[in-house]
């Protein structure tokens, strides 16, 4: 059994990074419980998530090993997308899903400094780059957009001027540098790509899906970066990606029906 007797629960928040973990769970073929949460009127996560993890953020998963409650095993609550990905791959890879984690060592160079494969080196890098670098600029953009849209009328011209200055002097140069870098990484991927780490989808690609999709919607010039556009379309085309979207749609329909029944 893929779950190895463990019970997995994903605490999913709308418009959040948690959709990538849902996709990974589907890609791994794992059984899991899904608990969904809505953002409040202020756009923040609901207070209920703090009952799951002190920071009240999403994604969060709860893993209950076989034997939980007997004193020999304790449930584990994990936050942070990268940490969740690494834990799930450490424990639940199968022969069919092994491609999600590239081979680490070049044959004959196991354990040697510099003996890692290019695919694995890229995987490790993009596992951290997606949040450590790329998402940073997109979050700043999100905050600036809120400043522009929520500024009172009498200071809006000043706020818009400051925002435009930050965008042109700081964000745009960083966007251009990162998008050009990613375009080149796709062009030079092992085995000719078409993924960032080689010929097959990895968990790093799954994490990269969010910032790439967000960039396409807001700031990425599709004509200037055709490989990134094709890459985003390729990710959206994966069956497990589509299953993850359908899973949320089904849950939303059920919640809507429950609300209607509650009014009868």
PLY file of the C-alpha trace (Angstrom):
ply
format ascii 1.0
element vertex 264
property float x
property float y
property float z
element edge 263
property int vertex1
property int vertex2
end_header
0.00 0.00 0.00
1.38 3.40 -1.01
0.57 4.97 2.35
2.43 2.27 4.31
-0.40 2.27 6.83
-0.12 5.99 7.53
-3.07 8.37 7.59
-2.37 11.68 5.84
-4.44 14.84 6.20
-3.90 17.96 4.12
-5.16 21.27 5.47
-5.87 23.23 2.30
-6.44 26.99 2.11
-7.93 28.70 -0.91
-5.54 30.84 -3.01
-2.50 29.43 -1.29
0.57 27.27 -1.79
-1.36 24.24 -0.56
-2.62 23.40 -4.05
0.90 22.22 -4.94
0.86 19.72 -2.08
-2.54 18.47 -3.18
-1.07 17.92 -6.66
1.91 16.05 -5.18
-0.36 13.78 -3.14
-2.27 12.96 -6.31
0.96 12.43 -8.24
2.20 10.02 -5.56
-1.07 8.11 -5.64
-1.56 8.48 -1.90
-4.79 8.26 0.03
-5.46 11.32 2.15
-8.11 13.31 3.96
-8.69 16.86 2.75
-9.82 19.66 5.03
-10.45 22.97 3.27
-10.51 26.50 4.63
-11.69 29.84 3.26
-9.87 33.12 3.67
-11.52 35.83 5.73
-12.76 39.21 4.42
-9.30 40.62 5.11
-7.70 38.01 2.86
-5.98 36.29 5.78
-6.19 32.64 6.77
-8.91 31.81 9.31
-8.04 31.48 12.98
-9.00 27.79 12.90
-5.72 26.96 11.14
-3.83 27.98 14.29
-5.38 24.96 15.95
-3.45 22.84 13.45
-0.16 24.76 13.47
0.80 27.75 15.65
1.49 30.00 12.65
-1.94 29.38 11.18
-0.62 29.02 7.64
-1.17 26.58 4.81
-0.07 24.12 3.55
0.07 21.92 6.59
-0.10 18.14 6.63
-0.66 15.74 9.48
0.86 12.29 9.16
-0.32 9.60 11.56
1.94 6.53 11.28
0.55 3.06 11.65
0.19 2.37 15.37
-0.50 5.99 16.34
-2.10 6.12 19.77
-0.46 2.94 20.99
2.54 4.75 22.46
4.91 3.50 19.76
4.14 6.20 17.19
3.15 9.86 17.36
1.42 12.00 14.74
3.59 14.52 12.90
2.41 17.97 11.80
4.48 19.54 9.04
4.37 23.05 7.59
6.39 24.69 4.79
6.04 23.40 1.26
9.66 22.32 0.81
9.74 20.43 4.11
6.45 18.70 3.28
7.72 17.69 -0.16
10.95 16.26 1.22
9.12 14.28 3.91
6.60 12.81 1.48
9.33 11.80 -0.96
11.45 10.33 1.84
8.66 7.94 2.81
6.20 7.39 -0.02
8.04 7.07 -3.33
7.38 3.93 -5.36
8.90 2.54 -8.53
6.18 4.29 -10.51
6.80 7.68 -8.89
10.58 7.52 -8.45
11.07 10.13 -11.20
9.78 12.82 -8.82
13.16 12.66 -7.08
16.08 12.53 -9.56
18.92 10.06 -9.11
21.44 11.69 -6.78
24.80 10.17 -7.68
26.69 9.63 -10.89
27.55 5.93 -11.12
30.90 5.26 -9.46
30.97 8.63 -7.66
28.59 7.87 -4.81
29.25 10.02 -1.74
31.97 12.09 -3.41
32.01 15.87 -3.34
30.79 16.92 -6.77
29.53 13.44 -7.55
25.89 14.55 -7.74
24.03 14.34 -11.03
23.04 17.57 -12.76
19.38 16.57 -12.51
19.59 16.14 -8.72
21.58 19.36 -8.27
18.95 21.26 -10.20
16.18 19.56 -8.22
17.69 20.58 -4.89
18.22 24.13 -6.13
14.71 24.69 -7.47
13.20 23.09 -4.39
14.49 26.13 -2.49
14.65 28.75 -5.25
10.90 28.77 -5.81
10.25 30.27 -2.35
13.64 31.71 -1.45
13.96 33.85 -4.58
11.14 33.90 -7.10
8.11 34.05 -4.79
9.70 36.91 -2.86
9.30 39.30 -5.78
5.76 38.14 -6.49
4.73 38.68 -2.87
6.18 42.19 -2.96
4.18 42.78 -6.14
1.04 41.55 -4.42
1.56 43.95 -1.52
2.19 46.86 -3.89
-0.96 46.03 -5.83
-2.96 46.14 -2.59
-1.43 49.52 -1.75
-2.51 50.88 -5.14
-6.03 49.52 -4.91
-6.67 50.32 -1.23
-5.09 53.77 -0.90
-7.52 56.58 0.00
-8.41 58.84 -2.92
-6.53 61.88 -1.66
-3.17 60.06 -1.36
-3.61 57.63 -4.27
-1.43 59.68 -6.68
1.43 59.67 -4.17
1.01 55.95 -3.40
0.88 55.09 -7.10
4.02 57.10 -7.72
5.92 55.26 -4.99
4.66 51.89 -6.20
5.64 52.66 -9.80
9.11 53.67 -8.67
9.61 50.40 -6.75
8.31 48.39 -9.69
10.56 50.03 -12.26
13.74 50.30 -10.18
13.58 47.06 -8.21
10.97 44.55 -9.35
11.26 44.81 -13.13
15.06 44.25 -13.21
14.66 41.23 -10.92
11.79 39.86 -12.98
13.82 40.15 -16.16
16.86 38.50 -14.59
14.86 35.59 -13.15
12.71 34.95 -16.19
15.75 35.02 -18.49
17.50 32.62 -16.11
14.56 30.20 -16.11
14.21 30.42 -19.88
17.87 29.41 -20.16
17.49 26.64 -17.59
14.70 25.11 -19.67
16.81 25.43 -22.82
19.78 23.65 -21.20
17.94 21.05 -19.08
19.45 17.54 -18.93
18.28 15.21 -21.70
16.87 18.22 -23.51
14.12 18.77 -20.94
11.31 19.68 -21.22
11.28 20.05 -17.42
13.73 22.02 -15.32
15.58 18.91 -14.15
15.35 16.80 -17.27
12.97 14.66 -19.26
10.52 13.86 -16.45
8.45 15.82 -13.97
9.99 16.22 -10.51
8.64 17.54 -7.22
10.68 20.69 -7.84
8.62 21.34 -10.97
5.48 20.95 -8.89
6.70 23.62 -6.45
7.77 25.88 -9.32
4.28 25.71 -10.81
2.83 28.35 -8.47
5.29 31.22 -9.05
5.38 30.52 -12.78
1.59 30.54 -13.08
1.35 33.68 -10.93
3.99 35.41 -13.03
2.10 34.56 -16.22
-1.04 36.14 -14.83
0.61 39.32 -13.60
4.05 40.22 -14.87
5.56 37.78 -17.38
5.82 38.81 -21.04
4.67 35.65 -22.81
6.20 36.64 -26.15
9.59 37.25 -24.57
9.73 33.93 -22.70
8.11 31.25 -24.89
9.76 28.31 -23.10
8.32 29.42 -19.76
4.86 29.71 -21.31
5.13 26.22 -22.81
6.47 24.90 -19.49
3.48 26.31 -17.60
1.07 24.76 -20.11
2.86 21.42 -19.81
2.52 21.46 -16.02
-1.19 22.27 -16.23
-1.65 19.35 -18.59
-0.61 16.67 -16.10
-3.43 14.34 -15.11
-2.63 14.60 -11.40
-2.67 18.41 -11.66
-6.14 18.23 -13.19
-7.29 15.71 -10.57
-6.17 18.07 -7.81
-8.23 20.90 -9.32
-11.26 18.61 -9.70
-10.89 17.47 -6.10
-11.31 21.05 -4.86
-14.19 21.69 -7.23
-15.98 18.63 -5.86
-15.41 19.75 -2.27
-16.74 23.22 -3.07
-19.90 21.72 -4.59
-20.42 19.57 -1.50
-19.97 22.56 0.82
-22.43 24.58 -1.26
-25.02 21.80 -1.08
-24.50 21.46 2.68
-25.10 25.21 3.12
-28.27 25.01 1.08
-29.55 22.05 3.10
-28.76 23.92 6.30
-31.15 26.69 5.25
-34.08 24.32 4.59
0 1
1 2
2 3
3 4
4 5
5 6
6 7
7 8
8 9
9 10
10 11
11 12
12 13
13 14
14 15
15 16
16 17
17 18
18 19
19 20
20 21
21 22
22 23
23 24
24 25
25 26
26 27
27 28
28 29
29 30
30 31
31 32
32 33
33 34
34 35
35 36
36 37
37 38
38 39
39 40
40 41
41 42
42 43
43 44
44 45
45 46
46 47
47 48
48 49
49 50
50 51
51 52
52 53
53 54
54 55
55 56
56 57
57 58
58 59
59 60
60 61
61 62
62 63
63 64
64 65
65 66
66 67
67 68
68 69
69 70
70 71
71 72
72 73
73 74
74 75
75 76
76 77
77 78
78 79
79 80
80 81
81 82
82 83
83 84
84 85
85 86
86 87
87 88
88 89
89 90
90 91
91 92
92 93
93 94
94 95
95 96
96 97
97 98
98 99
99 100
100 101
101 102
102 103
103 104
104 105
105 106
106 107
107 108
108 109
109 110
110 111
111 112
112 113
113 114
114 115
115 116
116 117
117 118
118 119
119 120
120 121
121 122
122 123
123 124
124 125
125 126
126 127
127 128
128 129
129 130
130 131
131 132
132 133
133 134
134 135
135 136
136 137
137 138
138 139
139 140
140 141
141 142
142 143
143 144
144 145
145 146
146 147
147 148
148 149
149 150
150 151
151 152
152 153
153 154
154 155
155 156
156 157
157 158
158 159
159 160
160 161
161 162
162 163
163 164
164 165
165 166
166 167
167 168
168 169
169 170
170 171
171 172
172 173
173 174
174 175
175 176
176 177
177 178
178 179
179 180
180 181
181 182
182 183
183 184
184 185
185 186
186 187
187 188
188 189
189 190
190 191
191 192
192 193
193 194
194 195
195 196
196 197
197 198
198 199
199 200
200 201
201 202
202 203
203 204
204 205
205 206
206 207
207 208
208 209
209 210
210 211
211 212
212 213
213 214
214 215
215 216
216 217
217 218
218 219
219 220
220 221
221 222
222 223
223 224
224 225
225 226
226 227
227 228
228 229
229 230
230 231
231 232
232 233
233 234
234 235
235 236
236 237
237 238
238 239
239 240
240 241
241 242
242 243
243 244
244 245
245 246
246 247
247 248
248 249
249 250
250 251
251 252
252 253
253 254
254 255
255 256
256 257
257 258
258 259
259 260
260 261
261 262
262 263
